[in-house]
Amino acid sequence: MHLGFSSMNTALDPAPDLLAKTLEEAGFESLWYGEHSHIPLSRKTAYPIGGELPRAYTQMMDPYLSLMAAAAVTERLKLGTGIALLLERELIPQAKMISTLDRLSNGRVIIGCGVGWNQEEFENCTHLPWDRRYLALKETVLAQRVLFSEAKPEYHGELIDFDPVWFEPKPVQSGGPPVIFGAMGPLGVRHTAQWADGWMPVDVAMGDIAQSIADFRRQVSEFGRNPDEVKITLGVMAPLSADLLKSYRDMGIYRCNIGVGVENWDKPDIVMPMIESFSRLIPEL
């Protein structure tokens, strides 16, 4: 099992170049940055886990620029968005940015994505319909794959539509970076099983994790796909321990992403000691 590290990527966190170099030297497989371009002041949409929205959400830097800084000082570390809000950017410029990052990092990009939870944020950024966001994300991903793989790409869906274009250069990774869907509800999990390259749930929201994994693999099979090829990246929010990570390894989890936890997002001094501590477990995972 691989171990990744997830960060809120605020200006108060360790700088991306420093964090990435530290992670690579410590033996971590990947670095993951999330995305919120802004947070509406209205707060009509409730914070999904309840309570007040942590202030770090209002201070996040751009994930792609930060991952480019990370790429510049590393050679092996994979560079993930966890998660990117693909629907809140223009399709083709975003695809160009992802393709460029993949080329400049020599094929190390992973796109963890989601439909978002904040309706007002979503509607500030796009004219796509909120109530059809799962279809919109599916078409966005399929359209990106066409851009990344075909000589004269075009795409004609219900919500995404464009005639043939020149789109170069292509990413280093054939067909583009893998796209991992961070979905938890039944509809999102069903979409993941149908078209995503991987699934990225969060452990504390899964209930019986082993049963959730079995149910997901069954759905992948129902779509005629090989469950072994749709790998699971698990966001770990439960109290961290060696035994917990080993139990996830034994369940067949491909990658666990750890971080300092919500309660410590404003304490960057915790990050480096945590990396050093958990790096000792990597040979056992």
Backbone torsions as a table, in degrees:
resi	resn	phi	psi	omega
1	MET	NA	139.0	177.7
2	HIS	-89.1	155.5	177.5
3	LEU	-120.5	122.4	176.1
4	GLY	-111.3	165.1	179.4
5	PHE	-124.1	130.4	-177.1
6	SER	-111.9	135.5	-178.0
7	SER	-133.4	147.9	175.1
8	MET	-70.1	-20.1	174.2
9	ASN	63.4	48.8	172.3
10	THR	-94.5	170.2	179.1
11	ALA	-67.2	-15.7	178.9
12	LEU	-86.8	-16.7	179.7
13	ASP	-74.9	163.6	172.5
14	PRO	-53.4	137.2	-177.5
15	ALA	-56.5	146.5	-176.6
16	PRO	-55.2	-39.6	-179.3
17	ASP	-66.8	-42.7	178.6
18	LEU	-65.5	-45.5	-178.5
19	LEU	-63.6	-45.2	-177.9
20	ALA	-63.5	-44.7	-179.9
21	LYS	-63.2	-40.8	178.7
22	THR	-63.1	-43.2	-179.9
23	LEU	-65.0	-44.3	-179.9
24	GLU	-62.8	-44.1	179.8
25	GLU	-65.7	-28.6	-179.4
26	ALA	-83.6	-6.7	177.3
27	GLY	94.6	7.2	175.7
28	PHE	-68.3	149.2	-177.7
29	GLU	-83.2	-30.8	-169.0
30	SER	-157.0	158.4	174.9
31	LEU	-122.0	136.1	-174.6
32	TRP	-128.0	129.5	176.8
33	TYR	-122.1	136.5	177.5
34	GLY	-88.0	-174.6	-175.0
35	GLU	-146.0	126.1	162.5
36	HIS	-146.1	110.8	-178.5
37	SER	-67.0	-29.6	-178.9
38	HIS	-165.7	166.3	172.8
39	ILE	-127.6	119.1	179.3
40	PRO	-60.2	142.8	178.8
41	LEU	-71.6	-19.2	-175.0
42	SER	-60.7	-40.7	-179.1
43	ARG	56.9	31.9	175.1
44	LYS	-66.5	-37.0	177.3
45	THR	-81.2	123.0	-177.5
46	ALA	-71.3	147.0	173.4
47	TYR	-61.3	126.2	-169.5
48	PRO	-55.8	-35.3	-177.1
49	ILE	-94.5	6.1	175.9
50	GLY	91.1	162.4	178.9
51	GLY	79.0	-166.9	-179.4
52	GLU	-77.0	145.3	177.2
53	LEU	-69.7	124.7	177.2
54	PRO	-57.8	138.1	-175.4
55	ARG	-60.1	-25.9	-178.7
56	ALA	-58.0	-27.7	178.6
57	TYR	-61.6	-27.9	-177.9
58	THR	-87.1	-0.7	-172.1
59	GLN	-123.8	14.0	-174.2
60	MET	-73.9	137.2	175.9
61	MET	-83.8	171.7	-179.6
62	ASP	-69.8	127.4	-175.9
63	PRO	-68.2	-36.9	-175.8
64	TYR	-70.1	-41.9	177.1
65	LEU	-65.2	-40.5	179.4
66	SER	-66.2	-39.2	178.2
67	LEU	-69.0	-29.3	174.8
68	MET	-66.6	-40.1	175.7
69	ALA	-62.2	-38.5	177.8
70	ALA	-66.7	-39.7	-179.3
71	ALA	-63.5	-34.6	-174.0
72	ALA	-65.9	-22.3	-175.7
73	VAL	-113.8	9.3	-178.9
74	THR	-131.9	165.8	179.9
75	GLU	-123.3	-30.5	-173.8
76	ARG	-116.0	-26.6	-173.6
77	LEU	-59.3	126.2	176.3
78	LYS	-77.1	151.4	-170.2
79	LEU	-120.9	108.8	-173.0
80	GLY	-116.3	148.0	167.9
81	THR	-97.0	128.7	-174.6
82	GLY	-145.9	76.9	6.5
83	ILE	-123.5	157.4	174.2
84	ALA	-89.1	141.7	176.8
85	LEU	-97.4	78.6	-172.2
86	LEU	-59.4	-28.2	-177.1
87	LEU	-77.5	-11.1	-176.9
88	GLU	-97.3	14.8	174.2
89	ARG	-133.4	159.2	175.2
90	GLU	-66.9	135.8	-171.8
91	LEU	-56.3	-57.7	-171.0
92	ILE	-71.2	-45.2	174.9
93	PRO	-59.8	-35.9	177.8
94	GLN	-66.4	-42.1	177.4
95	ALA	-61.4	-38.8	177.7
96	LYS	-62.6	-41.4	179.7
97	MET	-64.7	-43.3	179.3
98	ILE	-65.1	-43.8	179.4
99	SER	-62.0	-42.8	179.5
100	THR	-64.0	-44.8	178.2
101	LEU	-61.0	-40.2	179.2
102	ASP	-65.1	-39.7	178.8
103	ARG	-67.8	-45.6	-175.8
104	LEU	-72.4	-18.3	176.3
105	SER	-99.9	4.9	-179.3
106	ASN	60.5	45.5	170.6
107	GLY	79.1	37.9	-176.5
108	ARG	-109.5	10.3	-172.4
109	VAL	-87.9	141.1	170.3
110	ILE	-128.1	132.1	-179.7
111	ILE	-104.9	100.4	167.2
112	GLY	-85.6	129.6	-173.8
113	CYS	-138.9	166.4	177.3
114	GLY	-156.3	173.8	-179.7
115	VAL	-89.2	-9.6	-178.8
116	GLY	88.4	158.4	179.8
117	TRP	-118.0	-12.6	-174.9
118	ASN	-101.9	105.7	-174.8
119	GLN	-63.4	-40.3	-178.6
120	GLU	-66.1	-40.0	176.4
121	GLU	-60.4	-46.9	179.5
122	PHE	-56.5	-48.4	-174.8
123	GLU	-73.4	-21.4	172.8
124	ASN	-68.4	-25.1	-169.4
125	CYS	-104.9	-19.4	-172.3
126	THR	-149.7	156.9	173.7
127	HIS	-96.8	3.0	174.7
128	LEU	-63.8	147.4	-175.9
129	PRO	-77.1	127.5	179.3
130	TRP	-56.8	-39.6	-175.5
131	ASP	-77.8	-0.7	174.8
132	ARG	-125.7	29.6	-174.2
133	ARG	-66.5	-29.0	178.5
134	TYR	-68.9	-42.5	174.0
135	LEU	-63.7	-40.8	-179.8
136	ALA	-61.1	-40.8	179.1
137	LEU	-68.4	-42.1	177.3
138	LYS	-56.5	-48.8	-178.6
139	GLU	-67.3	-35.2	177.0
140	THR	-61.2	-46.1	179.9
141	VAL	-65.6	-44.3	179.7
142	LEU	-64.1	-39.4	178.2
143	ALA	-65.8	-39.9	176.7
144	GLN	-61.6	-41.0	179.8
145	ARG	-61.2	-37.8	176.8
146	VAL	-64.9	-45.7	178.4
147	LEU	-58.7	-38.1	-175.1
148	PHE	-79.7	-12.5	-170.6
149	SER	-125.2	-24.6	-173.1
150	GLU	-102.8	150.1	-177.7
151	ALA	-68.4	-39.3	178.9
152	LYS	-130.0	73.5	-171.5
153	PRO	-67.9	144.1	170.1
154	GLU	-147.1	155.9	-179.6
155	TYR	-147.0	136.6	-178.1
156	HIS	-136.0	95.6	177.8
157	GLY	-116.3	-169.0	178.7
158	GLU	-73.2	-36.6	-175.2
159	LEU	-114.8	-27.0	-179.9
160	ILE	-113.3	128.1	-175.3
161	ASP	-152.2	124.6	171.2
162	PHE	-153.5	147.6	178.8
163	ASP	-80.0	174.0	-176.3
164	PRO	-54.1	139.2	-179.5
165	VAL	-137.7	161.5	164.9
166	TRP	-88.2	129.1	176.9
167	PHE	-138.8	100.4	-179.8
168	GLU	-139.8	155.6	-4.1
169	PRO	-80.6	158.5	176.1
170	LYS	-77.6	159.6	174.3
171	PRO	-63.3	160.8	174.6
172	VAL	-64.5	-43.3	-179.7
173	GLN	-73.2	127.0	-177.2
174	SER	-58.4	124.5	-178.2
175	GLY	80.4	-0.6	179.5
176	GLY	98.4	167.3	178.1
177	PRO	-59.7	149.2	175.6
178	PRO	-60.8	144.4	-179.9
179	VAL	-112.2	119.6	-177.1
180	ILE	-112.4	126.4	-174.1
181	PHE	-94.3	120.7	176.9
182	GLY	-88.2	72.5	-176.0
183	ALA	-113.6	146.6	179.9
184	MET	-124.1	-36.2	-178.6
185	GLY	-74.2	166.4	-176.6
186	PRO	-57.0	-42.4	-179.0
187	LEU	-66.2	-44.8	179.7
188	GLY	-64.2	-39.7	178.8
189	VAL	-65.5	-38.3	178.1
190	ARG	-63.9	-42.5	176.0
191	HIS	-61.5	-43.2	179.5
192	THR	-57.1	-47.2	-179.3
193	ALA	-62.2	-30.4	-176.3
194	GLN	-79.1	-44.7	-168.3
195	TRP	-135.6	-10.9	-175.6
196	ALA	-81.8	157.2	177.2
197	ASP	-81.5	-15.8	179.3
198	GLY	-167.5	169.2	-178.9
199	TRP	-119.3	137.7	-178.4
200	MET	-130.2	76.5	176.1
201	PRO	-83.8	177.1	176.4
202	VAL	-116.1	133.0	-170.3
203	ASP	-59.5	-41.0	-173.2
204	VAL	-72.3	-10.4	-179.8
205	ALA	-106.7	9.5	-172.4
206	MET	-99.1	-11.7	-174.4
207	GLY	69.0	-125.4	176.1
208	ASP	-75.9	102.7	-172.0
209	ILE	-64.6	-44.6	-179.5
210	ALA	-60.5	-41.1	179.6
211	GLN	-68.8	-38.6	177.9
212	SER	-61.9	-39.6	178.4
213	ILE	-65.3	-43.7	179.4
214	ALA	-62.6	-41.6	178.9
215	ASP	-64.2	-40.4	179.5
216	PHE	-64.7	-46.4	-179.6
217	ARG	-61.2	-36.6	178.1
218	ARG	-63.6	-42.6	179.7
219	GLN	-65.3	-38.6	176.4
220	VAL	-58.2	-44.5	179.4
221	SER	-62.8	-36.8	179.8
222	GLU	-62.1	-26.1	177.6
223	PHE	-90.5	11.3	177.1
224	GLY	74.8	22.2	-179.2
225	ARG	-109.2	159.8	179.2
226	ASN	-86.6	114.3	-178.6
227	PRO	-58.7	-27.5	179.9
228	ASP	-68.2	-18.2	-178.4
229	GLU	-95.5	-7.3	178.1
230	VAL	-108.3	87.4	-168.7
231	LYS	-79.3	153.3	-176.3
232	ILE	-105.3	124.2	170.8
233	THR	-105.9	118.8	-173.8
234	LEU	-103.0	122.6	171.5
235	GLY	-78.6	122.1	-174.8
236	VAL	-99.0	113.4	176.4
237	MET	-117.6	-9.8	174.0
238	ALA	-68.6	157.8	178.2
239	PRO	-53.0	124.7	-172.6
240	LEU	-75.9	140.6	172.8
241	SER	-158.1	162.1	177.0
242	ALA	-61.6	-41.5	-178.6
243	ASP	-64.3	-38.5	178.8
244	LEU	-62.1	-48.8	-178.7
245	LEU	-63.4	-38.3	178.6
246	LYS	-67.4	-34.0	177.5
247	SER	-66.3	-37.1	177.1
248	TYR	-68.1	-39.1	175.3
249	ARG	-57.3	-44.6	-177.0
250	ASP	-70.0	-18.5	175.2
251	MET	-81.4	-6.4	-179.6
252	GLY	93.1	13.9	175.5
253	ILE	-64.7	132.6	-178.0
254	TYR	-77.5	-38.4	-175.5
255	ARG	-149.0	138.4	170.5
256	CYS	-113.6	131.3	175.6
257	ASN	-104.0	121.1	179.5
258	ILE	-111.1	164.2	177.1
259	GLY	-162.0	-176.4	-174.6
260	VAL	-77.3	-13.0	178.1
261	GLY	91.5	151.8	-174.5
262	VAL	-54.5	-41.1	-174.9
263	GLU	-69.1	-12.7	-177.6
264	ASN	-119.5	16.5	-179.0
265	TRP	-63.2	-23.0	179.9
266	ASP	-100.6	20.8	-178.4
267	LYS	-128.6	74.1	-175.5
268	PRO	-62.3	-19.8	-179.8
269	ASP	-67.5	-12.9	179.2
270	ILE	-81.0	-22.2	-168.6
271	VAL	-62.3	-55.1	-173.7
272	MET	-63.8	-44.5	175.9
273	PRO	-60.5	-34.9	178.7
274	MET	-65.5	-43.6	178.5
275	ILE	-59.7	-45.5	-179.9
276	GLU	-62.0	-42.3	-177.7
277	SER	-64.0	-49.5	-174.7
278	PHE	-80.3	-16.6	176.4
279	SER	-62.8	-25.6	-179.7
280	ARG	-68.6	-20.7	-179.6
281	LEU	-85.0	-17.4	-170.1
282	ILE	-55.7	-42.9	178.8
283	PRO	-60.6	-25.3	-178.9
284	GLU	-85.8	-13.5	-176.0
285	LEU	-93.8	NA	NA
